[in-house]
Amino acid sequence: MKRINLMLLLCSIATFSFAQKAESIINAKEVERIEKVLSADDMEGRRTFTPGIDKAAAFIADEFKKTGLQTWNNSGNYLQSFAMVRPKFISAACTFDGVSVDTRDVIVVTSQPELKITEKSGYQTVTIAKGANLNTEARKYITGNKNYFVLVDTSFSKTFNGLTRFKSQLFKSDNSVVFVLNNSEPKAYTVEAKHEITEQKLANVLGIIPGKSKKNEYVIFSGHYDHLGIVGKDRQGNVLTDSIYNGANDDAAGTTAVIMLAKYFKELKNNERTLIFVAFTAEEVGGFGAQYFSRQFNPDDVKAMFNIEMIGTESKWGKNSAYITGYERTDMGKILQANLEGTGFEFHPDPYTTQNLFFRSDNATLARLGVPAHTISTSKMDSEPNYHKPSDEIGTLDMENMAMIIKSVALSSRGIISGKETPSRVDVSDLNNPRPAAPPAGGARNQ
């Protein structure tokens, strides 16, 4: 009994220590300072491919530098720069064993202006068989970081042309994927394709706190820093008096949380796993920042991802609460809630499951690879009055509640960053199936 009481006392002391440190570092005043800069009019709504988003990136990078974070791979630069390419089709030709193939049955996904390959070019030949999920299989090869020659079963003839959409989701790369609608593998083939290539530069902002004993195990804290920019009219075509979509809640709030968590964990200096803090670009236009970032990792090395999205307003349960998307797909939510025992803060399962939020934010790319990657949010998605409107400004946010949510993320994650707790993985074989709603988290109020 004495031993049990001692253990409980030590746990209480550890929790108090964590909470005390969080209280001194994560406060409403500092949250407001960062939020005010990111959502200011001079950021021009942080639209992708504009000077406004470059200005925001520079501010976030400077915050990471002041905090003392390391750069990725000791590059000396907090910007993880990459390029999207937009290939405009010019021409294509293909032969199988000397016989021409209808060009409508050939789709070349490449960022190269000119491509000429044969069976001797080193492309790995693979097949997408009848009955497979065409899009899932195609995406696997597009993201595979290899050159592929893909034979697609003719049973997909009606949906084959849909693979052209992957051309609008390309990163600049030396790798290409050729899809051919054909059931037989040729002994010899030729493929030629020409595209006009347009490059668009992008950058995530990334900082690192190396782990002490588990450097090659990663825990990610993320949010997206882009928004909608300057828009002259609303969706109904009405001219707007205020044309700047400041995105204070979406997602300057999440980015603010990432910066604050970096400051907190850097001060704490007790992470056994490596912590990665990342502000993603291009979430609003397709999630390209998260997609590029995710390709830099072996997903097995990523033990958890905390993606933070729109935490500036109260949740449907009121203050001191938030929800976790995909709660039922791993036990991460239960781990987080257990670490908050006695704090009065509650994590709930996502109450908006019909909106498919688990797959609509930057956690989705790694979640599809099995990583326990979840989004934490408070946004009332059925009634949020300022969502994707110019009225999403700092004056609509609750700084005290934001600070409490950020503290709670910090406290709830302590078992994971210490390496003592590891959430279960997402079942990737089950991702296309609907899941029943999870039961409420411990102590959750019924609605």
N, C-alpha and C positions, 0 to 999 in steps of 0.2 A: 504494500500500500504506500509506504514511504517513497519507494522508487517511482511509482505511478504519479504521486503528487509532485515529486521533483521534476519529472518529465513535463507535466502540465505547467509547472511554474516556468521552466526553461522556455517552453513554447510560447507562453504568455509574454515573457521578457523579450523574446525574439520578435514577436508580432508588434509589441509596443515600440521596439527600436526601429523597425521598418516604418511604422506609422509616424513616429516622431520625425524621422528623416524626411519622409514624404511631405509632412506638414511644413517643414522649414524650407523646402525647395519648390514644391508645387503649390503655388498660391494664386489667388484670383488676380492680383496685381500683375504678376509676371505673365499669366495667361492672357490678360487683356493687352499687355504691351505687344506681344507677338501677333495676336489676332488682329490688332488694329493696323499693324503694318501690312500684313498679308491681304486684308480685305479693303485696304484704302483705295480711293478712286485712282490714284496714280499708278496702281497695278493694272488698271484697265481691264479688270475681270479675268486676268491670267489665262487668256485664250491660247491654246496651242499654236505655235508658229508665229507668235507676235512678240514685240519688245516687252510687253507686260509680263509675260511668263518668264522671260530671261531675267527681268528685274527681280521677280519673286525667287527664282533659282539662286541668284547671287545672294539674296538676303538669307535664305535657308543655309546655303553653304557657309556663309559668314558665321551664323549661329553655331553650326557644327564645329567650325574652326575654333571659335571662342570657348566652346565646351571642352575642346581637347580630344575630339574623336579622331581616330586614324582614318586614312583614306583607303579605299578598296585596293588591295594588292600593292599598298604603299605607293600608289601612283602620284601622290602629291596633289591630286585634284578630286574634289568632292563631287564633281559632275560626272555621271556615267553617261557619256555621250554615245549616240548611235544615230543611224539614219533610216528613215522609211523610204522606200522607193515606190514610184508609181509607173509601172511599165505600160506603155501604149502599144498595142499589138500592131505590127506591120505585116509580117508574113510568116508562114511556117510550111514545112514539107517533111514527109516521113515515108520511109519504105520499110517493108518487111520482106526479107529474102528477095530483094529486087523488085517487089511489087508495091506500087504506090498505095498509101493509106489515106483515106478521106480526111482532109485536115479538120473537119468537124469532129473527128474522133480523136483529136490530139490536143492536149492542153499542156502548155509549157509554162511552169511557174519558175521564174528566174529574175534576178536583178542584173543579168548580163545583157548588154545591148545586142550581142550576136552570140548564138550558141550553135555549135556544130559537134555532134557526138555520134559514135558508132558503138557496136557491142564491145569494142576494144578500149573504150574511154574510161573504164573502171567504174561505171555506174552499177550499183547493186540492183539486180532485177528482183522485184517482189510482185505479189498479186493481191488484188482485192477480190475475194471470191463471192459468189452468189450467196445471199443471205447475210453478208456482213453489214455493218453500219458504215456506209460509204463515207460520210463526213468525218466520223471518228477515225477511221483508218487513214483517210487522206490527211487529216490534221497531224496524225502521228508521223507521217513521212515528211510533211512540210516542216515540222519542228525537230526533225531528227538530226540536223546538222551533218547530213551526208548527201551525196548525189544518188538519187533514186530513179530507176526506170520502172514505172508502175503499170502493170497490166490490169485493167479494170474489166471485170466480167460484163458481157453484153447485156446481162439482165438489168444493168443500171443505165441503159441507153436513154431513158426518159429524164433521168436526173444528172447525167454525166456533165452536162454543160454548166450545172451549178458550181462545179469545182473552180470555175473562172473567178469566183469571188475571192479565192485565196490570193489572187494577184493584187488585190487592194490591201493586203495585210502582210506585206513583205518587208523584212529588214534587209539592209544591204548585206550581201553575203556572197561568198564564192560558190556556194552550193545551189544546185538546181534540182527540180523534180519534174519529170516528164510523165504525164498520164496518157495512156493509150487505151481506147475502148476496144479490146480484142481478147479472145479466149485462148489464143495459141501463142506460145512463146517462140519467137523467130530465132533461127540460127544466126542470122545477120540482120542488122537494122541500121538505118541512118535517120537522124533527126536534125533539122535545121530550123532555127527561129530567129526572128529579128524583132526587137522592141525599141521604142524610144523611151529612155529612162529619165525620170525626174526624181531628184533626191530632195528629201525634207529632213532637216536636222532636228534632233530632239535630245533631251537629257533628263535623266533621273538625278536626284541629289541623294548622296549615299555616304553614311559615316559608320565607323566600326568601333566597338569596344571588344578587343580580343578576349577570349575565355582563358581562364587560368589553367584548368586541367583538361578541358574538353574543347580545344580550339577548333576542331573540325566538326563540331556540332553547333548548328546555328538556330538562333531564335530571332525572328524578324518582327519589327514594329514598323508599321507603314500607314500612309495616308496619301491621297493624291492632292497635288497642289495646283492643278489646272482647273479652270472653270470655263464659262461660256463667253467671256469677253464683252465687247460692246455690241449691242443689238438695237437697231433703230425701231423695230416693231415687235409687238408681242405675237403669240401664235394665232391670234384672231386678225392680225393685220393692222392693229391700232398703233399709231405713232406714240412712242414712249417719251414722257417728259424726262424720266431718268433712264438713260440708255445703257448704263454700266451694270452688268450682272456681277456684283462684287463677290458672291460666293462665300460669304462669311461663315455660314454653316457647312456649305458644300464646296470644297472641303477644307477651307482654311482652318476649321475647327479640328479636323483630324490631323492636319499638318502641324498645328500648334501642339497637339498632344504628343506627337512624335518628337518634336524638339524638346518639350518638357521632360519626357521620359528619358531622353538621351542625357539631359543634365542630371537627372535623378540617379540613374545607374552609373554614370561616370563618377559622381560623388560617392556613391555607395561602395564601389570597388570590390564587389564580392561575387561577380558573375563567373561561374565555372564554364558555362557555354559562351561562345562568341555571340555578341548581340549586334544586329544589323538594324540601323535606322534609315529608312528610305522614304523620300517623298517622290511619288510617281508622277510622271507626266502623262498626258494624252488618255486619261481615264474616260473623259467625256466623249472622246471621238473613237473609242474602240478598245480601250485598255491596253494600248501598245507599250506603254512604259513598263507595266507589270509583266507583260509577255516577254519583253526583251530581258528584263531582270531575271525572270524565272529560268531562262535558258542558260544562265551562268552557273547553275547549281546542279549537283546530283540531288534529286529530291529526297533521297534517303537520308541525306545529311541535315536536312531542315527538320527540326523537331517540333516547331510550332511557329505559327504566324498570327500576329495580332494586327489585323487591318482595322483602322479606326476611321469611321465615316459618319459625319453629321452628328456630333454629340453636344451641340450648342444649345439645344432646347430640351425641355423635360420630356421624358418618355410618357407613354400612356399610363404608367403606374406612378407618375410624379417624380419628385427629386430622388436622388440617391438610388437610381436604378438605370439599367440599360438592358438591351437584348443582344443575343448572339445568334447570327445567322448560321444555319446548318447545325444547330445545337445537337440534334439527335444523331448526327453522323459520326461523332467522336465523343470521348468522355472529357474533352478539354473544358467544357462549361462546368462540369461537376468539380473538376480540379480547382478551377478559378474560384467557384463559390465557396468551396471548403476552406480556402485560404483567406476568405473574408468573414469567417465566422466571428460574430461579436461586433462587427463594424456597422451593422445596420444597412449596408449596401447589398443590393440584390441584382444578380444577373438572371435574366429570363430567357426562355427560348423565343425565337423570332415569332411574333404574333401575325406577321404578314406573309405567311408561306405561299399564298396564291400569287404573290408578286415575284417569287423566285429570286429573292435578294441574294441568296447564297452564291448565285452564278452571275450577279450583276455588278460586282465590285472587284477590286484588284486582288482579293484572296482567291478568286476562282481558278486562275491558271495553275497555281501550286496545288490547290485542292483536287483538281482533276488528275494530278500526279500522285495523289495519296497523302499529301501533307495535311496535318490537322491545321488548316488555314481558315480562319473565321473572321467575319467582320463584326465589330462591336459598334452599336449605334443606339441612339435614342429617338431618331426621327420618326414621327407619326406618319407613316407613309400613306395612310388613308385620309389624312386631313392636315398635312403640314402646309401652312398658308403661304410660305415664302419659297418653297422648293422650286428651283429653276425659274426664279423671278428676280427682277431688279431690286425687289424689297428684301432680298436675303442680305441684310446689312448687319453690322456689329451691334447696333442698338436693339436687335431682336434676340440677342443671345444672353444667357445667364452665366456670367463668369464664375460665380461661386459654385454653381452646380457643375460646370465644366471642370473646374479644378478638382472637385470631389470625384468625378468620373475618372479623371487621369490618375489621381492617387489610387483609386480602387483597381485600375488596370495594373499599376505598379505593384501594389500589395498582392494582388491575386496571382501574379506571374512569378512570385519569388521561388516557388518550388521548381518551376520549369527552368528558370535561368540558373538555378543552383545545380541543375542536373539530377536532383533527387526525384523529380516527377517528370514523366514523359507521356503525353496524351496518346491515345490510340490513333491509328491511321484511318484515313478515309477509305472506304471500300470502293475502289474505282470501278469494279465490275457492276456496281449498283447505282452509279451516278445518273443513269438515264431513267431510273425508276422513281416514282413519287414515294415519299416517305411519310409515315404518320407523324403528326405533331408530337413533339417531345412533351413529357409531363412537366409541370412547372418546376423550376429550380427550388431547392430547399427553402421553405419559408415563404414562397411566392404567394401573393394574394390572388384569389380567384376573381375573375372578372364577370 
